[in-house]
Amino acid sequence: MDQQIFKHFQSQIETTMVVGDAFAKPIANAAEKVTAALLAGNSIFSCGEQSAVLLAQLFSDYLALGFEIERPGFPALNINKIVENTSGAQRFSQALNTYARSADVLLVASAGENSPSLISLIETAIEKDMSVVLLSAANDDLLAANLGYNDVLISAAEFSGQLANAAQFQIIQCICALVDQQIFGGE
């Protein structure tokens, strides 16, 4: 059992190293988009499906409630929470149409497999002239294909299962730390 525990944490460490090395530029781009939108008075939306629902909620919570420093909250809304008592394939898109404006930012966290609801959500964001940050996983080629030229794709497709979730978790934490640093200064 000790060997299994060691192997588990070793794979987590290896994932962290890959994320820090391979995704530095898109993470920085995502943080810059979020920061610019917040400084311009815009809102940040997040949404996820399957295991990524919690990651999307965490992103909104970090922005709205603070991450590592005590600060005023930012306008960040989680679409999953807005539509939690509704059903239908278009529920995410309908909520985005209702609450979002041009120049807002949408972060989509996907657990993989090209969710039709998330594809529709990204299409709606593009139609509204929003910026999109997509944290994709395995088999999300259709989601990624809907992104515009100025959108940000951070693909964790090379990781399997829980390692993809761990990578996306670390990416979300890094984006939020960078946003706080860019707006409030510090290290």
C-alpha positions in Angstrom: 0.0 0.0 0.0 2.9 2.4 0.7 4.1 2.0 -2.9 0.6 2.9 -4.2 0.5 6.0 -2.1 3.9 7.1 -3.2 3.0 6.4 -6.9 -0.2 8.5 -6.5 1.7 11.5 -5.2 4.5 11.1 -7.6 2.0 11.3 -10.5 0.5 14.5 -9.0 4.0 16.1 -8.8 4.8 15.1 -12.4 1.5 16.6 -13.5 2.3 19.8 -11.6 5.7 20.1 -13.3 4.1 19.6 -16.8 1.4 22.2 -16.1 3.9 24.8 -14.9 6.1 24.2 -17.9 3.7 23.6 -20.8 0.9 25.9 -19.9 2.6 29.0 -18.6 1.8 31.2 -21.7 -1.9 30.3 -21.9 -2.3 30.6 -18.2 -0.8 34.1 -18.3 -3.1 35.0 -21.3 -6.1 33.8 -19.4 -5.1 35.9 -16.3 -4.6 38.9 -18.5 -8.1 38.5 -20.1 -9.8 38.2 -16.7 -7.8 41.1 -15.2 -8.5 43.4 -18.2 -12.2 42.5 -18.0 -12.4 43.2 -14.3 -10.6 46.5 -14.5 -13.0 47.5 -17.3 -16.0 46.9 -15.1 -17.0 43.6 -16.7 -18.1 40.3 -15.2 -16.6 36.9 -15.2 -18.7 33.8 -15.7 -17.8 30.2 -15.2 -19.4 26.9 -16.1 -18.5 23.2 -16.1 -20.0 19.8 -16.5 -19.4 16.4 -14.7 -16.4 16.6 -12.4 -15.6 20.1 -13.7 -18.7 21.6 -12.2 -16.8 22.0 -8.9 -13.8 23.5 -10.6 -16.0 26.1 -12.3 -17.6 26.9 -9.0 -14.2 27.2 -7.3 -13.1 29.7 -9.9 -16.1 31.9 -9.3 -15.7 31.6 -5.6 -12.0 32.6 -5.7 -12.8 35.7 -7.7 -15.9 36.7 -5.8 -14.7 35.9 -2.3 -10.9 36.3 -2.6 -8.1 33.8 -3.2 -5.0 34.3 -1.1 -5.4 37.9 0.0 -8.2 39.7 1.7 -9.7 42.0 -0.9 -13.1 43.3 -2.2 -15.0 40.7 -4.3 -15.0 40.7 -8.1 -18.2 40.2 -10.2 -18.0 36.5 -10.8 -21.0 34.3 -11.4 -21.2 30.5 -11.8 -23.7 29.5 -14.4 -24.1 26.1 -12.9 -25.5 27.8 -9.7 -27.8 30.1 -11.7 -29.4 27.2 -13.5 -29.2 24.5 -10.8 -33.0 24.2 -10.7 -33.6 24.0 -14.4 -33.0 21.4 -17.1 -32.5 21.3 -20.8 -29.6 21.3 -23.2 -29.8 25.1 -23.7 -30.0 26.1 -20.0 -26.4 27.3 -19.8 -26.7 29.3 -23.0 -30.0 30.8 -21.9 -28.5 32.0 -18.6 -25.5 33.5 -20.5 -27.8 35.3 -22.8 -29.7 36.7 -19.9 -26.9 37.8 -17.7 -23.7 38.4 -19.8 -22.7 41.4 -21.8 -20.2 42.0 -24.6 -16.6 42.1 -23.2 -17.4 39.8 -20.3 -15.3 36.7 -19.9 -16.5 33.0 -19.8 -14.3 30.3 -18.3 -15.5 26.8 -19.3 -14.1 23.8 -17.4 -14.7 20.6 -19.3 -14.3 17.0 -18.1 -14.1 15.9 -21.7 -16.2 14.3 -24.4 -17.4 17.5 -26.2 -20.5 18.2 -24.1 -23.2 19.6 -26.4 -24.3 22.0 -23.6 -20.8 23.4 -23.3 -20.5 23.7 -27.1 -23.7 25.7 -27.2 -22.5 27.8 -24.3 -19.2 28.7 -26.1 -21.2 29.5 -29.3 -23.4 31.9 -27.3 -20.4 33.5 -25.7 -18.8 34.1 -29.2 -22.1 35.5 -30.5 -22.1 37.9 -27.6 -18.5 39.0 -28.3 -17.2 37.6 -25.0 -13.8 36.3 -24.4 -13.6 32.5 -23.6 -11.1 30.6 -21.6 -11.5 26.9 -22.1 -10.0 24.3 -19.8 -10.5 21.2 -21.9 -9.9 17.5 -21.3 -9.8 14.4 -23.5 -11.9 14.4 -26.6 -12.9 18.1 -26.5 -11.9 18.8 -30.1 -15.3 20.2 -31.0 -15.3 22.5 -28.0 -11.9 23.8 -28.9 -12.9 24.3 -32.6 -15.6 26.8 -31.5 -13.0 29.1 -29.9 -12.2 32.4 -31.6 -8.8 33.8 -32.4 -8.5 35.8 -29.2 -9.8 33.1 -26.9 -7.6 30.9 -24.7 -7.4 27.1 -24.8 -5.7 25.3 -22.0 -5.9 21.6 -22.8 -5.4 18.9 -20.1 -6.1 16.2 -22.6 -2.7 14.6 -22.1 -3.7 13.7 -18.5 -6.2 10.9 -17.7 -9.1 11.0 -15.2 -8.3 12.6 -11.9 -4.9 14.0 -13.2 -6.8 16.2 -15.7 -8.9 17.5 -12.8 -5.8 18.1 -10.7 -4.2 20.0 -13.6 -7.3 22.1 -14.1 -7.5 22.8 -10.3 -3.9 24.1 -10.4 -4.5 26.2 -13.5 -7.5 27.8 -11.8 -5.5 28.6 -8.7 -2.7 30.1 -10.8 -5.1 32.2 -12.8 -6.7 33.6 -9.7 -3.3 34.3 -8.0 -2.1 36.2 -11.1 -5.3 38.2 -11.3 -4.9 39.2 -7.6 -1.3 40.1 -8.2 -2.0 42.1 -11.3 -4.8 44.1 -9.7 -3.5 44.5 -6.1 0.3 44.0 -6.6 2.5 41.9 -4.4 4.5 38.8 -5.3 
